């Protein structure tokens, strides 16, 4: 889904990946879902890319992707020259009480439609209603073409809805919040429009806990900001990455 963002940054080497259980990456067998595993994935990729390039990378992530990058930078900061994270899923401990109750997002996910007759029908379905109707057409097309697989009778979700639902349920159950003060990587935390008890509402608090962090707010966008406005987001990434390279 970040391909539309990357397409506007041709002057940079760009690498992304599917987290375990998503897209073309399967979860390890007999693995009990914990968000620390997503941090492991981000770290493995960052370590490989930085080693190959011979220099630290600028990590760019959205939502769970942002949280995974911060986990990775806390563990091995030498691989990161900077972090740009849009509404990372890093909640304070008190959020766990609410997460332990019924999770509406998880409940909806478990009931989500798994298949469509063709890619075009899937795109039309998501474009017609929230939350994915806000996505830039290129980002929505990438979501469908890379998030579904062709079967004999149509296209089917690659990610098991039960796995996705458990991801939402476990989002508050990692200890990254308590460690934010240890982060020494230059970091830009971004957020869209403020909504109560949302990642946007928590983002400024995340930024406050990170030393010398810059908080950026785009109130005209929602939680899917980088995917709603990929060219605008790419311009922001270019500005930050160019400044880091010039140091």
Order of alpha helices (4+ residues) and beta strands (2+ residues): alpha-alpha-beta-alpha-beta-alpha-alpha-beta-alpha-alpha-beta-beta-alpha-alpha-beta-alpha-beta-alpha-alpha
